[in-house]
Amino acid sequence: MKNLFSNIKGDAFGGITAGIVALPLALAFGVSSGLGPTAGLYGAIFISFFAALFGGTNTQISGPTAPMTAVSMVVIAGIIAVNDGDINKALPIILTVFLLAGLMQIGLGALGIGQYIRYIPYPVVSGFMTAIGVIILVTQIFPSVGYYPKEDMEFVQQFKPQAEELILENILREEAGEGILVLENFQETIERADEITEAQILAESQTLAAKEASGVLGTIKGLPNALKNINWLEVALALATIFIIYGFKRITKVVPSTLVALIVVSGAAVAFGMDYRPIEQIPQGFPYPVVEIFTGFKLGNITPYVFTALTLALLGAIDSLLTSVVADNMTKTKHKPNKELVGQGIGNSIGAIFGGLPGAGATIRTVVNINSGGKTRLSGMIAGVMLLFILLALGPVASKIPAAVLAGILITVGIGVMDYKGLKAIPSLPRDIKIGPFNLSSEVLIMITVLILACVWNLVYAVGIGLVIASLMFMKKIGDLTAERSDVKPLKEEVWADEIGFPKELKEEVFIKHIKGPLFFGSTSDFQQLTAQIPATAEYVVLRLGRMQYMDQSGLYAMEDMLMELKNKNIEVLFVGLLEQPRYMMERIDIIPDFIPNEHIFKSFNACLSWVKENVQNKH
């Protein structure tokens, strides 16, 4: 408790700033999900507070994120469609799935699964994040041009026959459940069918229309209709929001540009009495638990969605722990992955009970918190309280925000979440596999596979397939290169025979490290700790790479990060025994010669030793 209040001023400023940054994103993610802005705001409040209180990363700010919202969007749309398009009927089931996901996260943390998240290869993460960006960008086209498929009567009418068929199927299903034999008592079916109203058929048609026009493929198919029904005021509001978000960053980054865009564009729309489409009404007062989760609970309602809940739990775990790594790098601390999963699970569970959208650790908000002075878990708790204050004090004002403004905000989120580092590397990565007459890069193949499958099919299946492909390719490469040794450990190892004659007077200035075995996605975590072992007196680091037969993209970027950190500390690195494949990888992204000039690469340790004797002076 003492540590909790050791940095009250910094934590308060960090938490308040992060809460303000989270506000427009929480509202936008809520609208995008299909549950409305309130769900996004409630999720941000409860997840931020409880994930910080019980989590294992002191500076992390949690709440709805782009990946979690993208998956939640699909879950919500599917459950609403099954429940006759009635969101009130579907809500308890949706929230039960979210609650189950939170409980599963607690279970993952309790079982110690957090430490294994690091085994997800970089190309899978890259393809997934880029897919999230594409999904958000494409699905925000309709709201940014003011087109809503459910309100396009010409489009909706196309689904009238299908709607009537579904309603009749429901009648037959009800009769079967009541034990009525349809063919023997067809009159009962006719009487029930006569009670069907035009309003019911229209509602079912609208549900089918919304489902048909959802997702990436649905949006692309619906583009002709959208272009015929453009609302230019909505387009102007979305474009103005995007312009301010990017333009204001050039002026200053002290004030979040997303918040500035939200206030300026929304204020102008209200002040000039524009005929825009506002977001859904945000209820006033403190959030109340959705008791129907428990009172209306039926095991049959939730069993079809157990795998879906596990998907959300795993995605939230990955999302949060990746952010934890970012926080560690910024604060030079070490998070507790399993405790973090328990905290995220508690936050998501409580958020679901109050009707909130599921979330995870949010990288941008966490960075803002750290840069603003946040150092302890109190900062995340303050961020949650800040959002609750905004809800209680400004709920009616927030309800006047134009929907197009939130669409504009989400478009910038979609652009920002894509992995440009991975995309830029596509042309330069080695083409190490052959499929038919084509030579392809295995890393690029995995990334593109995950990207395409996630956009047009299913996010989770895409990641699963990506992991399987990556594992198979990795096993083949390692089987081809070496299956004997894989030893990249941050421990002091024995002195090799050719190092025995190393000058004792230079041992303070020169640090020698052996890399034994491939540097790949499973060993990068240990490798990243290498810099922590280097003595403060060291001016040179000699990396013995003669036994590092293979390096994948994850290892490549881990090496780049380590070299960048050493360069910032004015420590020079010398390579000894660099093999062909790792050298080729490092030349592709200019680690050689930008970080390691050719004169610092030696074929043998004796050649390196001669250079050290000539160029390194004894200072300690």
N, C-alpha and C positions, 0 to 999 in steps of 0.2 A: 504493500500500500504506500510505503514511503517513496519507492521508486516511481509510483504512478503520478505523484504530485511533485516530482523533482524538476519539472520543466513546464510549470503551469503557463507562463506567458507564451512560450514558443508553441506549446501544444494548443493553447486557445486560439492563437492566430492561425496556425496550420489547419486546425479543425474547422474553424469558421470559413476560411478561404476554400478549403476542399468541399465543404457543404454548399457554398455558393456555386462552385464549379459544377457540383453534382446536380443541382436543381434542374437546369434545362435538359440535361441528359436523362435524368430520371423521368421527367414528363414525356420526353420524346420516345424513350424506350417503352414506356407504358402504352402510349398511343400506338406505336408500331406493333406491339405484341397482340393487340386486339382486346385487351382488358381495360384500356383507358388510362389516362394520366395518373389517376389516383393509385392504381396498382403499382406503377413505377415509383411514385413518391413513397408509398408505404414500404415497398421493398427496400428503397434506399435508406429510410429511417431505421428500420429494425435490423437489417443486415449490417449496416455500418456500425451501429451501437454494439450489438451482441457479438459480431465477429471480432471486433476490436477487444471487447471485454474478455472473451474466452480464447482468442486466437493465439498463434505462435509467431506473429510478425508485428513488432511493436508499432511500426509506422504505417501499416497498411490501411487504406481506406477502401471499404467494400460497398457494393451496391449493384444494381442491374448493369450488365455489360453487354457489348455488341454480340459476342458469341452466345451467351446465355439467352439473350432476347431472341436471337435468330432461331434457336432450337425451341424456345418457349412458344414462339409464334406458330410453329408447325403443330406443336402439341395442342395449343389452345384452339386453333382452327379445326383440327381433327375432332376434338371432343365436342365442340359446339355443333359441328355438322352431324354427329351421331345423335345429338340431343335436339333435333328438329330446328336447328338454328337459334335456339333460345339460350342466350348467354346466362340468364338467371338460373335456368335448369342445369346448365353445364358447370356453373361456377364452383359448387362444392366438390365436384369430381376433379376439376382442374386444380383446385387448391390442395386437394388430397394427394394428387400426384406430386405437387411441389413439396408438400410436407413429407411425403415418403422419400423424395430425393434428398431432403435435408437430413432425415434420419439415417439414410444410407451413407451420407457423407460422414456423419458422426461415427458410424460403423467402420468406414474405411480408415478413419483416423485411429480408432481404437485398435484396429487390427494391424496398424503399422504400415499401411499401403502407401503412405505419402512419400516414402523414400524411393519408391519404384517409379514415380512419375518421370524421373529424369531419363528413363530409357525410351522415351518417345523421340524418334529421330527428327532432325531439323526439317527435312523436306516435307514430312507429314504435317508438322506445325505450320510451316510456311504455306503449304497448299490450303490448309484449313483456314488460316487467318485471311488469306487472299479471297477465299470463297465467301467468308463472312462479309468482307467488304463488298464483293460483287452482289451478294444477296440483298444487303441493305440498300445499296445504290439503286438496283433495279426495282425493288419493291417500293421505293419512295417516289418513283416516277409518277404514279397515279395521284397521290395526295399533293405532290408539288405542282401538278397541272390542274388540280381541282376536280379530278374524275374519280367517281366512286361507283364501281360496277353495280352494286345493289340498287342504285338510284337511276340507272340507265334502263328505262322501261323497255326500250326496243331490244336491248340485250337480254334483259330478264325474261321477256316473253318467250324467248327461244327454249327456255327450260320448263315451260308449263307442262308439256306432255310427260316429261321425266318426273316432275313434281307430283303430278296426279298418280303416276305409277308408284312412287314411293309412299304416298299417303295410303293408297290401296293396299300396298304390302304391309304397312303398319296395322291396318284394320284386320287383315287376314292373320297376322301374327298375334294380335290381341285375342281374336276368336280362338285361335289354336291354344293360347294360354288359358283360356276360360273353358276349354273342352268342347267348344262348339264345332261340329263337323260341317264345314262350309258347303260341300256338295249336297248334303242332306238338308241343310237349312240355309239355302242361298238367300232367302228373303231377309234374314237378319243382316247379311252383308249389304244388301241393297238399301236397307233402312239406315244403316250406319253411313253408307256412302252418300245418301241424300242429305246427311247432316253436315257434310263438308262445305265450307263457305269459300267464296272467292278470296277472302282475306287469308285463309289458311293456305290456299294454293299459291297466292302471291308470296307469302312469307317463305314457303318451301322453295319457290322459284328463285327468290332473292338469295337464299342460303346456297343453293346450287350455283348461282351466278357468281357469288363471292368466292366460293371454293374453286370454280373453274378459272377465275382470274387471279388466284393467289400464287405466291411463289415466283421464281424466276421465269419458268416456262409459261405460267398463266399470264404474267405481266406482258411478256413478249407477244403472246397470242392476242392479248387485249389491246395492244398499242393502237391499231387502226381505229378502234372505238374511242380510245382516249384522245387521239389527235382530232377526231371530229367533234369532241365535246370539251375543248380546252377552255378553262376559265382564266383569262389573262390577268385578272387581279391576283389570283392565287399564285400564278407563275411569278408575277412581280414581287410578291411578298417573299416567296422562297428564294428568288435570285438576290433580293436585297439582303436577306439573312446570310446567304453564302458569301456575298461580297463583303459584308461587315466583318464576318468571322475571320476571313483571310486578310482583309485590309487593315483591321484594327491591330492585328499582331505586328504589323510593320511599324506602328506608332509606339506601342508599348505592350509588354507582356505582364505588367504588374496587375492589371485588371483583366480577368478572363474575357476574351473576345466573344465567346459563346453567350455569356450573360449579357454583354453589351448589345449584341445582335437581338437577343430575346426582348430586352427592354425597349430598345430604340424602335424596332420594326413593329412590335406589338403596340407600343405607345402611339406611334404614328397612325396605325390602323384604327385604334379606338378614337384618338383625337379628331381625325378627319371623318369619322362616321362611315368608314368603308363597309361595304356589304360583303364581308368575308365570312368564312366558315370557322367558328371557334371550336376549341377542343371540348370534350365532354365536361359537364359540370363537376367541379371538385367539391365533395361534401365538406361542410364545416364541422369543426369539433374534433375531439380525440378519436383515433381509430378504434373500432370495436372488433372483438373476435368474430369470425364467421362460424357460428355454432353449428351450422348445417353440416360442416365437415364431420362432426361427431354424431349429431342427432340423426342425420340421414345416411350414415355410413352403411354401405353394402359391399361385401367382399367381391361380389360379381361385377360391381362398377369399376373396381380398381385393378382386378387381375389382368385385364388386357394391357394395362399401362405400367406394369412392373418394370419391364425392360426399358421403357421410356424414362421412368424415374431414375433408373441406374445410369442411363445416358446423361441425364442432367447432372447427377451426382459426380460422375467422372469428369464431365466437361468443366463443372465448377471447380473441381479439384485441380485440374490442369491449369485453368485460367488463373486461379488464386496463387498457385505455387510458382508459376512463371512470373507473376507480379512480385512475389516474395523474393525471388532471385534478383530482380531489378532493385528492390528496396535494399537488399543485402549489399549489392555493389555500390549503392549510393551512400549508405551509412556505415559501411565496413563492419557489419554485424552478421550474425548467423541465425536464420529463422529456424523454428522447430516445425517441420512439415506435418507431422501427425497431429500436433496440437493445433496447427492452423486449420487442418481439415475438420477437426472437432468444432472449432470456433465458427467456421463457415457453415457447418451443418446446423449448429444451434441457431445462428442468425437466419438461415433459410427456413428452418422449421418454424420459428416464431413469426417470421415475415409471412409465411404461408397462412398461418392461423389468422392473421389480421388482414388477409386479402392482398398481400404484396407479391410482386414479381420476384422470381428467384434471381440471385446474383452471385458475384464472386469478387475477388480482389481486383480493383480497377487501377490499371497502371498509371494513367494520366492523373487521376485524383491522388494517388499515392505519391507521385513525383511532386505534385503541387504542395501536398502536405509537408513533405521533407524540405523542399526549398523554402517554405514559409516558416520553418522552425519547429515542426512537429518531430518529437523524438520518442514518445511513449504511447502506449495504447489509449491514453486519455484523449489524444487528438482525434482518433476515429470515433470515440464515444461522443465527443463534442460535435463532430460533423453530423452525427445522427440527430442530436438534440437541436442543432441549428436548423436542420430540415423540418423537424417537428414544429419548431417555432414559426417557420415560414408557412407551414400548412395551417396552423391555428390562426395566424395573424393575417395571412394574405391569400387564403383559399379562394374567396370570391373574385379577387383581382386576377389570380392565375387562371381562373376559368374563362377569362376573356382573351387568352392567347390564341392567335390564329393557328389552325392546324397546319397551314402551309409553312409557318415559321419553324415548327418542330420538324417538318419534312426537310426543310433546308438544313437544320442542325444535323439531322441524321445523315444527309448526303455527305456532309463534311466528315462525320464519324466514319462512314463507309470508305471514303477516300483515305482517311488517316490510318485505318486499321489494317489495310493491305500491306503485305510484306514486300516492300520494294527492294530490299537488300537481296532477297531470294530471287525475285524476278530479274533483277539486273545481272545476276550471276548465271542465268540460263545459257547465254551464248558461250561462256568461257569454261563451263564445267566439262571435264573430260568425257568423251563418248566411250564408255567402258563396256557396253553390252551390244550384241548384235541381234536384231529381230528381223528375220528375212534378209533382204538386201540392205537394210538400214542399220547404221551405227548410231546408237543413242546413248545418252547419259542416264544411268540408273537413277541418279538423284532427281534429275528433271522429270523423268518418267513418273516417279512416285509423286512428286509435287503436282504435276498436271493431272494425274489420275485422281488424286484427292480433290483437287480444285473442281474438275468437271463433275465428278460424281456428287460432290457436296452441293453444287449449284442446281443440278437437274434431277437429283434423286433424293439422297438422305445424308445429312451431315455426319451422323454417327457411323453408319455403315461405311461411308467414305473413309473415315479415319481408321476404322477396323481393317478395311481392305488395304489401305496404305501401310499400316503396321505389318500386315502379313507379307506384303510384297517387299517391304524394307528388310524384314527379318530374313526372308528367303534369299534375297540378293546379298545381304551381309554374310550369311552363313556360307554361301557359295564363294564369295571373295576370300573370306578368312580360310576356308577349306583349301582354296587354291594357293594362298600365300603362306599361311602357317597356322597350324592348329595346336601348336606345342606350347606357346607362351603368350600371355597377355598380362603384362605386369606394369601398369602405369600407376604407381602408388606414391603419395606424398610422404615418403619416409626416407630416412638417411640409409643409403645402401652401402655395400662393401666397396672398397677402393678397387678398381680394375687394375690388372697387372701393369699396364702401360702408364698408370697414374702414380705409381709408387715414387718415382723420381721427381714429382712436382715440387717446385721450390716452396719450402715451408714459409718463407717470408712473404709470399704472395697469397697465402690461403685466406687472408682476411679480405683481400681485394677481388679474388676470383672464386666464384661459387660453381661447382660442377654438379650437373644433374643428369642421370641416366633415364632415358625413356625406353622401356623395354616392352615391345608389343605394339599393336595397332592403336592409333588414337582415333576412337570412333565415339558414336553417341553414348555408348555405355560407360566410357572411361573419362569423358570430358569433365565430369563433376570433380573427380579426384585431381585431374590435371589443373583445373582452375585454382586449386589451393596451393599450387607450386610457388607462386609469388610470396605467399605468407612465410615460406621457409627461408627466403633469401635474407642473409644477415644485413644489418643496416650499413655495415662497412663495405659491402660488395659494390664494385664498379663494373664488373663484367660477369656474365653468366655463360658458362659453357654447356650447351645441350648436346649430349651424346645420343645421336639419332640413328646409329647403325643398326639397331634392332627394331626400329619403328618402320615396319614394312608397308603399312597402309594407313591412310588418313581419309576420313569421309568429310562431308560438308560441315557436320557438327564439330568435328575435331579441328577443321580448318579455321572456323570462326573462333573457337576456343583459343587456338594458337594466336590468331590475330589480336584478340582481346588481351591476352597475356603480354604480347610484345608491345602493344600500345601502352599498357600500364607501366611496363619496365622503361619504355622510352620517356614517359612522363616523369619518371624518377631518375632520369639521366643514367640509366644502367644499359650498357651495350651488351648484345647477345652474340655469341659465336656458335655456329653450327659445326658439328663434327660427324662425318659419316652419313650425311643426308642421302637417302635412297631416291630412286627415280620417281616413283609414284607420288610420295609426299612433296618432292620438289616441284613436280609438274602442277600439283594442286596449288601450291603457294605462289607459283609464277602466274597462275591464271588470274589471281586477284591482287597481284603486285606486292605481296608480302616480300617477295624477292623481286626487285632490289630495294623497294621503298623502306622496309624495316631492316632487312638483312642484306647489305651489299654483298656482291660476289666475293670480295676480298675477305669477308668474315665467314666464308664457308670453306671448311677444310676436309680433305679426304681422309686424313689420319689424325690421331691425337698428337703424334709427334710433331706434325706440321703446325698444329694449333699451338703446341707448347713453345715452339720456336718463336711464333708470332707474339705470344704472351710475354716471353722473356725480353723481347725487343721493345715492346710497346707499353707494358704495365709497370708502374712504379710502386715500390713499397711505401705506403703512407701510414700504416698502422703497426 
